[in-house]
Amino acid sequence: MVRTGAEYIASLKDNRCIYINGERVSDITTHPAFSGIVKTFASLYDMAADEANGMTYLTEDGTKANIAYKIPRSREDLAERRIALTKWAEATNGFAGRSPDHVASFLASFAGHPEVFERGGERFAQNVLDYYKMARDQDLFVTYVIIPPQIDRSKAAHEQEEKYLPVGVYEDRPDGIVVRGSQMLGTSSAVSNHLFVSCITPLRPGDEDYALSFVVPIDAPGLKFYARPSFAQDKPSSFDYPLSTRYDESDALVVFEDVFIPWEQIFVYKNIELTRAQFHETPAHILGNTQAQIRFVTKLKFLLGVARKMTEMNGTDKFPQVQEKLGELASIAAQVEGSLYASEYNCLIDHKGIAKPHPRFLYGVVGMQDAIYPRIISIIRELAGGGVLQVPSSYKEMINPETKDDIRKYIRSSNASTEEKVKLFKLAWDIVGSEFGGRHQQYELFYNGAPFVVRGYAFRNYGYEEPLKLVNRFLDSYGLPE
């Protein structure tokens, strides 16, 4: 099935254990720290459920499902998937980094390559297939935590001062395992249905107890989420903070206090090699990052639009130096979008018949994301100037009889009303200056890990045979003079 927004909201009314500001949240759907993003994600489900939007497909089992769960087997499948996921990205202007289509992409990749998991035991491959079909047919919102907590990164998991700081196996049982420890960075997990838990950072010999891959419902006994401060809570209105109030996904430290995991929910068990293979010997990492780049392309277009609209409103878009900055933004946005299309057009079909975007073009841009986003924010700051600082503290000064006349007289533009100008520049501030905006700068900087890790993907996936062939052919064309 493809569920509606109302069905998604109803699915969140369970016994999940979410803490924020020292208190446990009684209803995640109405709490001011989470209600905005819940409504946003609900609207995405309503979009997908609307047949007119073309965001569903007929599965191999004859069921109708969200296209995010489709296993792509051709360039056409990848294009169909991109078009559908772009609609979701445009609905959030690219600011929802962990929307339901992200981990769904990983699960589809796992299901396309069950033989990878079978190397750990036949039942694990079947677990992957069974869970994928269940999540697909119930249209579950699955998020993940795949990074250990920052305690002492110089040490392996088993070398930490306490054994169960990263999540690991505490007890084996005939019907499953008990896990204990913690994991970061649970983006959107508080408002999702299930959690995929694993480790994408390299594990070392001796880390077998931490070499896991499993899924667990968000309301499982012993599972606790400690959310960071909310950027949506206590805001005066969406007029004043249009992004913060709608798209604050929340990030959380996830604690596993002796959580029971049935064998049926386990994909990898105490296997270091397979913990890494699940991401890189299936298309999971590539397909997940494709979803991320679809979102990033949309986000860059939105930022470019904000920059252009600000300069038009201020009358500076006719200045050559401003056009140069807008041109730089346009160049960056076009390059990122072009690389997405190139990865799709030059897609590879693997030995299992699964289509994956070409890693050369995909990771080429991923490797520059840590430089791209700060540069774009810097340009927007420069174009905005003091305009983002010279706005009323809230919409209330625009309606208070004692203050509204001053605001309307002195904060305006020759081609826009006071309301339009304040609205736009408050949006710009939410991008460059608010806590929400600061979080997104940090988020995009480390989206795929530290810069050396991310550029390592580009290094390993470019395919140096072609450039080396060109160089060697040229070198072979001449030699020492006779």
N, C-alpha and C positions, 0 to 999 in steps of 0.2 A: 504494500500500500504506500501511498504518499500522503502523509498526514497534514492536517491543517495547523494553523497557528494556535488555535484553541486547544487542539489535542497535544501539541507540544507543551503549552503552558500547564495543562492538566498533568502531564508526565513529570513535572518538576515538584509537584505537591506530594512529597514523600518524607522520609525520616533522615534526609541528608544532614550531615553535621558540618555546618559552615560557621566559622567565627570571624567577626569583624568588630573592631573597637571593643574588644574584650567580652563580647556577648555572642551567644549562639543565635543564629538567624532562625526565626520560627517559620517564615514563609518567604522563600527566595523570590517569588513572583511579585510580591508587593513591597519588599524592603527597598528603601530609596537608593541604596547602593547598587542594586541589581535590577530593579524594575525596568529601567530604560533599555538595557541591553536585552532583557527578556522580550520586551515588546519588539525590538528590532529583529531578533532572531525569529520571533513568531511571524513577523511580516514576510521573512524569507520563505518560511514554510508555506504561507498562503500563496506566495508567488509560484512556488514549485507545484502546488496542488492545482493551480489554475491551468487547465489544458491549453489555453490560448498562448501561454508563455513557452510551450515546447521544452519543458525541463524534465520530462520523464521518458522512460524507455520500457520496452517489453523485455523482460529477463529471459534467460534460457529456460527457466521453469514456468514461463507463462504468466508471471506476475508483473504488475506495474511498479516501477521503482524510480527513485530520484536518480537522475543521470550521473550524479557524483559517484554513484556506486558502480557505474558501468565499467567493465573491463574492456579497454580499447583494443581493437584488433585491426585497425586500419587508420590511414591518415584521415579518412572521413569521420571515423569515430572520434579522433582527437579534436577535429574541427567542431563537430557537434557538441562535444563536451566543453570546449572553450567558449562557444557562443552562449551556452546555458550558464556556465559559471560566471561569465562576464555580467550577466543580468543580476546575479546576486552581488557581485563586486560593485556594480554601479548603484545598487540599492543602499550600500553602506559607504559609497565613495571611496572604497578601498581601505577603510579604517577598521574593519573587523578582520583581524589577522587570523583568528581561529574560528571561523565560521564552520558550519557542519560539513562542508565539502572538503575540508582539509584532511582530516584523518580518514574520511571515507575513501579518499584517493589511495592512502596506504593500504587499507583493507582490501580494496579491489586488486591492488598489485600483489598482495599476499595470496589472495585466492587464485590469481592467475599463475602462481608458481608454488603450488603446495608441495612439490618435490623437494624444495629447499628445506622445509620444515620436517619432511619425512626422514631426513638424515638424522634427526634426533629421535625418531620413533614414529611408526605409522600412525599412531593415534593423534600425534600433534598435527600432522597434515590434515587429518579429518576434522580436528578441532577448528583449524583455520577455516576450512570450507563451511562447516556448520555455523560458526559464528558469523562469518561474512553473510551468509544467506539470511540469518536471523536479523542482523543489523540492517541489511538491505530491505528486507520485507517489512520490518517494523519502522523503517525510516528513522533509526536512532541517531541521536547527536552524540558522537563519540569524540572525546578529546584525549590528549595524551600528556604524560610526564615521562621524559626520556633522558633527563639530566640529573646526576646526583647533586646533593646540596654542596654549596661552597664552604667547605670546612678546612681541608688541607689538600689542595689540588696537586701537591708534590708527591702525595702518597697514593698508592693503589687503594681500591675499596677495602681490601682485607687488611691493609696496613693502618687504617684509621685507629685513633685511640680507643674507640669503642666499636664493637663489631657491627652493631645495627644502627649506623648513621645513614648510609645509603640503604635503600630497601633491599632486603635479602631474605633467603629462606631461613626461617626460625625453627620450623618443625615439619617433618614429612608425615603424612597420614595416608592410610589406604585410599581415602576418597579425595585427597588433595594435599595442599600445602598450607602452612601458616607463614605469612610474611610479616616482617617487622622492619621499621626504619622510616626513611623519608625520601622525597624526590621533589624536584622543582622542574619546571616553572608552570604551574597549572593554569595556563591562559584559557579562559572561558569554562574551565572545568566546573566551577560552582553552578553554572547554568546548563550543564550538559546532562546526558543520561548515563553514559558508561565512560570508563577511563581505561585507556590502553597504557600499560606500564611496561617500560623496558629501559635499556641504556644504550644511547647512541655514541657516547664517549668511549674511547678505547679501553677495554678491560685487559688485565694482565694475568698470567698464570697465578693461581691462588685466589682469583676473584670468582670462582665457579658459583658460589652461593648467591652472587649478585647477577649472574648471567641468565636473566629471565626475560620472558615476554608473556604477558597475560592480560586479560581484560577483567574488569570488575565493575559492578553497578556503583554509582556515586553514593547511594545510601547504604552500602555494605557496612555491617557492624564493625567498628574499630577504625573506619576510614574517616579522617578529619582533614578539613581544609582551613588554612589560616590565610585569609585574604589580605592583600596589601591595602593601604588607605584608598578609599573610594574617591574618584575624581568627579563622580556624578552627584554624590550626596551633598546636600546643603547649597546647591547652586540656586540662584534666585529664579532662573527660567531658562528655557531652551533658546530664547532670543539672545540671552547673554552668553550662554555656553552651548552652542548648537551641536558641537561634536561630543563634548564631555557627557552631556545628558543622554545621548543616544547610543554612543559606541564604546563606552568604557567597559571593556570585556572582563576586567578583573584578572589578576594573576594571583596565584596562591602557592604556598608551601603545603605539600600534601604529606600527611603523617599516616603511617600504617601501624596501628597499634594492635598487633596480632590479628591481622585480617585473614580470614579463611578464603582460599581460592580453590574451587573444585578443579579436578584434573581436566574437565571439559573446557575450562576457560583458559588453559595454558597452551601457549604456542611453542615456547622454547624453555627448556628446563636445564639449568646448570650447564650450559654449553656456550663457551665464550665465542667460538667460531661462528655458531649459528646466530648468536645475538647480533653480530655485525652483518652476517650474510643476509638476514631478513631485509635489511635496508638496501643493500648494494648488489645482491645477486638476484633480487627481484626489482621491478621498476619502481618500488615504493618511494625511494628518495627522489627520483627524477619526477615521478608523477605528482608527488606531494609538493615539490618545488615548482612544478608547472602551475598548480593551483595558486601558489604564492605569487608567482610572476603575473598571472592573470589579474590578481588583486593589485599588485604593485603598479602595473601599467595603468589601471583605472585610477589609482591614487595619484599618480604623477599627472595624469590628464586633469584631474580635479584641481591639483595645486597650480598647474599652469593656468587653468581658468580663473582661479582666485587672483593670481598675479596680474593677469591681463585685465580683469575687471577693475582691480584697484587702480591701475595706471590710467584706465579710461576715465574712471570717476574723478581722479585727481587732475586729469588733463595733461599727464606727463607721457602718455604713450606716443606722442609725436616727437619726443626728444630722441636723438640718435643714441645717446648713452643708455636710455631706457630700453629702446628697441634691441640694443645689443644684449642686454640682460634677458629680455623676453626671448630673444633668439637662442640664447644658451639654454634656457629652460626647454624651449621647443626641440632643440637638438637632442638633449638628454632624453626627453620623453619619447621621441621618435626612435632613438637607438634602442631603448629598452623594448618598445613595442615591436620593432623590426626583428630583434633577436628572438622574441617569443614566436613570431610567425615563422622565422627561419628554422627554429627547432622543430616546429610542427611540420613544415613542408618537407624537411629533410629527415623525417622520422625514421626510426629503425624498427624492423620487425624481428623479434628474437626467435630463438629455436622453439619456443612454445606458441608462436603465432601472436604474441602480444606486442602491440605498437607502443613505442615510447618515443617522446621527443628527443631529438639529437642532443646529446649532452654537451657537445662543443659550444653550441649557441646558447643553451640554457644556462650552463654554469659560467659561461663567459660574462654574462650580466650579473648573475648571482655573486660572482667574485668581486664585483665593483659596487655592490649595493651599499656597503659601509661608507663609500666615498660619495656616491650619488645623492643619497638622501640629505646628509649634512650640507652639501653644496646647494641643493635646491632650497632648503630652509634658509640658508645664508642669503641667497638672492632675494627671496620673498621678504626677509627682514629689511634688506636694503631698499627694496621698492616701497615697502610700507612706511619706512621712516618713523616719525613720531605719531603718525596717524593711529597706530594701534594703542598708543598710550593716552591719546587725547579723546577718550570716549567716556560717557557717563558710567558711574560705578554699576548701575543696573538700569533696567527698563523703567524703574519707578520714577527716575528723574525726568523721564520723557512724558509722564502722565500727571505728575504732581503739579497743581496749578501754580505753586510758588517757583518752580524751576523750569517748567517745560518751555517757556518762551525763550529763555536764555539758550537752552540746548538747541532749539530750532533755529535760532538766529546765528549762532556761532559755530555749530557743527553741521555743515551742509556742503553741498557741491553745486556747481553751476548746472550740472546735468543730472542731479539725483536729489531726492528728498532727504531730509535729516534721518528719517527712519531707515531708508535704504543704505545711507552711508554708515550709520552706526551698526546696522545689521551686518554689513560686509566686513567692517573692520573688527567687529567682535569675533566674527568667524575667523579672520586672519589671526587674531590673537590666540584663539583656541588652537590654531595650528602651530604658531611659533613661540608662544609665551606662557600658556597655561600649564598646569601640572599634566594634563592630558597630552598636550603637545610635547612636553619634555619627555614623557614616557614613550611616545612614538618615536622620538629621535633616538632614544636608547634602544628601543625595540628593533628598529630597522638596522641599527648599527650592529647588533648581535643576533640578527634574525636566524642565521644559520651557524652561529658560533663565532669564535674569535676570527678576526680577519685572516690570520695565517691558515686557519682551518678552511675557511670558505674559498680562499684562493687556491688552496690545495686541491679542491674539487675541480677548479678550472685547469690546473696543471695536469691532473691525472686524466682528464676527459677531453682535452683538446684533440689529441691524435697527432703526434709530432712527425709521423711518417711522411706526410705530405710536404711540410716545410723543409724537413731534412733532405727529402728527395730532390727538391729544387736546388738546395745549396750544394749537395753532393754532385748533382749533374753539372752545375756550373763549375765547381772546382775541378771536375774531371775534364772540362773542355780546354784546359790550358796547363802548362807546366813550365819547368825551367827552360830558358832559351838554350838552343843547341849551340 
